[in-house]
Amino acid sequence: MRIGFNVRFLHEIVRHIDSDEILLHFYDPHQAVMIEPKKTEEMNYNLLYLLMPVKLE
């Protein structure tokens, strides 16, 4: 199965993350993907975004 993402939603998430690296957590093609910045010692907060995939045919 192939999945994709609405590029506008993905871009909106990525532009709000103040980090050089992000982590994408995939669990199942029918579940939301968790997106978060890679943790650094300077970060004193937690940030988590969810993005639903789109099934590609």
N, C-alpha and C positions, 0 to 999 in steps of 0.2 A: 504494500500500500504506500502511496506517495501522499505527503501532506505539504501544504504551503501556508503562508501567512499573508494577511492583508498588509502590504508594504507600508501603507500610511500609519497603521496602528503600531507596527514594529518600529518604524522611524520615530514616532512620537515617544515611545518608551525609551529607546536608546539615547535620544537627545537629552532626556532628563536625568540620565545616569552620569554622574561626575566621576568616571573611572575609565582607565585605559582598557580594561578587560571586563567582560561580562560573562556570566555563567547562565547557560540554558539547560534546564532540567526537563528531559522528556521522559514520560512514564508510559503513555499509551496514546495511540493515534487519535483517540476520541476524547482525550482529556486536555485540559489547559496546560500549557507549557509555563513553568515558573522561570522568570528572568530576574536576575539580581546582579549587582556589581560584585566583582571579586573583592573579598574583604582585605583591608589593609590595616596597619596599626593606627593610622590617623583617623579611621572611621569610628565615630562614636554613635552611630545610628544603624538601624536595620532598614533595608529597602527591599521590597518584593513586588514584582508585577506579574500578572497572569495574562496570558494571551491564548485565545482559542485557535487551534489550527483549522485550515480549510482543506477538505478532501479534494485531491486532484484526480481526474479521471484520465 
